Amino acid sequence: MKVIVTGGAGFIGSHIVDALLAKGHTPFVIDNLVSGSRENIPSRVPLFEVDICDVKKVAAVFDEVRPDWVCHQAAQMSVSRSMREPIFDADNNIMGLLNIFDNAARVGVQRIVFASSGGVLYGEVSTPAIEDYPKRPSSAYGISKWVGEQYLEFYARERGLQGVALRYSNVYGPRQNPHGEAGVVAIFCKLMLAGKVATINGDGCYIRDYVYGTDVARANVAALETTMQSRFTAVNIGTGIGVDVNEIAAQLTRFTQDYLLRTETGLRVPPCHHGEARAGDLRSNLISPGLAGQLLDWKPSVHLTDGIRQTVKWFAEQIRVPT
Ligand SMILES: NC(=O)c1ccc[n+]([C@@H]2O[C@H](COP(=O)([O-])OP(=O)(O)OC[C@H]3O[C@@H](n4cnc5c(N)ncnc54)[C@H](O)[C@@H]3O)[C@@H](O)[C@H]2O)c1
């Protein structure tokens, strides 16, 4: 099938491109490269360097490609920027999303899969949230993801396509951009490999559900391929296992230290520092992957320790510290 992957040059999107290629599909990427990179995708995959908000250029891409499916990953994804600039967030995550969905409907796309977020929809939860759990987005980013799901349901109902919203938990792994507000794994990994101090917010007892990037990519391909009974479905993509930031930092310290000891740099990983707690940080957030098992035959396959080991290896190779 021909698949347009928006944000396909980013962290999760590029793993989706790889997973689509492995299943014999033909991906095309729309990405403005604001945080993604050409190097993340094979050179044979066409990249349209276009902003999802650009009405004329996005229409031209859909006219040229005439995709069967769309996988919408491109987004403004900084929670804090969404709080400072809610209009910028809505421009990308609502108007840009509508531009993609509307063109998809216009050219007869059969199915759209949309990257939503369990982390920001369910709020404070101490046992894994199921899909029916009340939605209480507290940031502009959370509101725009929730609105995006409702627009997908609207397009599915009114324009005869199928929509699947995948509510990711905290995604981590190779290719995650360690700048800005990326996940804690990528940020700490880069600091520790440079022998710098990583700062844990507050007491670090903030429980999250960490799911590996390639597992999320596999879920996206399953959501595109699997026969679905409903026009619109929302499915959690996480592990249901809660781990706090102190545990993440301890595992990263162990693997990055092992790595540095094998190099000639003389660098060592300093102990983490505990800084100020961040206002509004949830104490606990995790999601149940049960429905994904039933509907998509999906369950996470990469254990956290293996995933962290692979992520450290990948970041170390990027830095190319001499051994
Ligand atoms: N990483 C996570 O933990 C997580 C959790 C929940 C949901 N999500 C969602 O998953 C999706 C992918 O996130 P990611 O972690 O891979 O981030 P990422 O920043 O690596 O990928 C986003 C991609 O979209 C592109 N992009 C951004 N704005 C664009 C625009 N206006 N026009 C065209 N391209 C644009 C970027 O250049 C980048 O390649 C996002 O929708 C995000 O909200 C991510």
The ligand as a Gaussian input file, in Angstrom:
#p B3LYP/6-31G(d) Opt

LIG

0 1
 N        7.681000      10.656000      22.066000
 C        6.683000      10.399000      22.902000
 O        6.884000       9.966000      24.047000
 C        5.247000      10.623000      22.453000
 C        4.211000      10.312000      23.353000
 C        2.895000      10.523000      22.948000
 C        2.618000      10.999000      21.665000
 N        3.649000      11.321000      20.837000
 C        3.320000      11.829000      19.494000
 O        4.018000      11.059000      18.536000
 C        4.295000      11.859000      17.382000
 C        5.752000      11.707000      16.987000
 O        6.564000      12.174000      18.054000
 P        8.150000      11.940000      18.119000
 O        8.482000      11.619000      19.529000
 O        8.573000      11.028000      17.034000
 O        8.667000      13.412000      17.849000
 P        9.679000      13.986000      16.743000
 O        9.857000      15.434000      17.057000
 O       10.892000      13.137000      16.656000
 O        8.831000      13.801000      15.420000
 C        7.917000      14.762000      14.938000
 C        8.222000      14.960000      13.462000
 O        7.254000      15.856000      12.924000
 C        7.913000      16.867000      12.182000
 N        7.068000      18.054000      12.262000
 C        6.756000      18.790000      13.369000
 N        5.944000      19.808000      13.041000
 C        5.723000      19.710000      11.705000
 C        4.961000      20.467000      10.770000
 N        4.281000      21.566000      11.154000
 N        4.963000      20.090000       9.464000
 C        5.667000      19.005000       9.059000
 N        6.410000      18.248000       9.891000
 C        6.431000      18.598000      11.207000
 C        9.271000      17.036000      12.847000
 O       10.263000      17.583000      11.986000
 C        9.595000      15.597000      13.236000
 O       10.276000      14.917000      12.204000
 C        3.843000      13.269000      17.746000
 O        2.562000      13.477000      17.198000
 C        3.764000      13.257000      19.251000
 O        2.843000      14.203000      19.738000
 C        4.947000      11.131000      21.190000

